[in-house]
Amino acid sequence: MFTWICPQCGREVPPSAAECPSCAETRARAAQAAAQPPGPPQAPPQPQYAAPQFQAPPPQYPQQQQYQPQQPQPSYVIAEPKKGMPS
Protein backbone atom coordinates (compact mmCIF):
# COMPACT_ATOMS: atom_id res chain seq x y z
CA MET A 1 0.00 0.00 0.00
CA PHE A 2 1.28 3.38 -0.94
CA THR A 3 0.99 6.43 1.27
CA TRP A 4 1.77 10.00 0.57
CA ILE A 5 3.44 12.51 2.88
CA CYS A 6 1.56 15.67 3.81
CA PRO A 7 3.64 18.69 2.68
CA GLN A 8 2.41 20.78 5.63
CA CYS A 9 2.82 18.50 8.64
CA GLY A 10 5.00 15.69 7.22
CA ARG A 11 2.71 12.84 8.33
CA GLU A 12 1.88 9.79 6.23
CA VAL A 13 -1.57 9.97 4.63
CA PRO A 14 -3.40 6.93 3.17
CA PRO A 15 -3.94 7.08 -0.62
CA SER A 16 -7.72 7.00 -0.18
CA ALA A 17 -7.68 10.35 1.65
CA ALA A 18 -7.94 13.50 -0.44
CA GLU A 19 -6.36 15.61 2.27
CA CYS A 20 -4.32 15.04 5.41
CA PRO A 21 -6.70 14.08 8.26
CA SER A 22 -4.45 15.75 10.83
CA CYS A 23 -4.31 19.08 8.96
CA ALA A 24 -8.06 18.90 8.20
CA GLU A 25 -8.82 18.46 11.89
CA THR A 26 -6.57 21.38 12.80
CA ARG A 27 -8.30 23.62 10.21
CA ALA A 28 -11.75 22.55 11.45
CA ARG A 29 -10.84 23.48 15.05
CA ALA A 30 -9.49 26.83 13.91
CA ALA A 31 -12.65 27.56 11.90
CA GLN A 32 -14.87 26.54 14.81
CA ALA A 33 -12.97 28.77 17.21
CA ALA A 34 -13.20 31.70 14.78
CA ALA A 35 -16.95 31.15 14.30
CA GLN A 36 -17.73 31.37 18.03
CA PRO A 37 -18.64 34.90 19.07
CA PRO A 38 -16.38 36.33 21.70
CA GLY A 39 -17.78 36.47 25.20
CA PRO A 40 -18.71 39.73 26.87
CA PRO A 41 -15.73 41.95 27.57
CA GLN A 42 -14.33 41.60 31.02
CA ALA A 43 -14.11 44.58 33.29
CA PRO A 44 -10.58 45.86 33.75
CA PRO A 45 -9.00 44.87 37.05
CA GLN A 46 -9.31 47.31 39.90
CA PRO A 47 -6.18 49.42 40.30
CA GLN A 48 -3.96 48.54 43.20
CA TYR A 49 -3.13 51.70 45.08
CA ALA A 50 0.00 51.86 47.15
CA ALA A 51 -0.12 53.30 50.63
CA PRO A 52 0.88 56.97 50.63
CA GLN A 53 4.45 57.56 51.61
CA PHE A 54 4.97 60.64 53.70
CA GLN A 55 8.21 62.48 53.98
CA ALA A 56 9.89 62.11 57.35
CA PRO A 57 9.55 65.20 59.56
CA PRO A 58 12.66 67.33 59.91
CA PRO A 59 14.84 66.60 62.94
CA GLN A 60 13.82 68.42 66.09
CA TYR A 61 16.40 70.66 67.61
CA PRO A 62 16.31 71.51 71.33
CA GLN A 63 14.52 74.71 72.18
CA GLN A 64 16.89 77.58 72.65
CA GLN A 65 16.26 80.37 75.07
CA GLN A 66 15.26 83.53 73.39
CA TYR A 67 18.09 86.02 73.13
CA GLN A 68 17.80 88.88 75.54
CA PRO A 69 20.55 91.45 75.45
CA GLN A 70 22.14 92.17 78.77
CA GLN A 71 21.01 95.36 80.37
CA PRO A 72 23.88 97.77 80.87
CA GLN A 73 24.97 97.68 84.47
CA PRO A 74 25.45 101.05 86.12
CA SER A 75 29.05 101.65 86.83
CA TYR A 76 29.88 103.32 90.07
CA VAL A 77 33.15 105.08 90.38
CA ILE A 78 34.50 105.62 93.81
CA ALA A 79 36.92 108.40 93.75
CA GLU A 80 40.05 108.08 95.75
CA PRO A 81 40.72 110.87 98.13
CA LYS A 82 43.27 113.26 96.80
CA LYS A 83 46.40 113.70 98.74
CA GLY A 84 46.40 116.66 100.89
CA MET A 85 42.67 116.91 101.26
CA PRO A 86 41.09 116.15 104.56
CA SER A 87 38.73 113.31 104.57
Buried (B, 14 or more C-beta within 10 A) or exposed (E): EEEEEBEEEEEEBEEEEEEBEBBBEEEEEEEEEEEEEEEEEEEEEEEEEEEEEEEEEEEEEEEEEEEEEEEEEEEEEEEEEEEEEEE
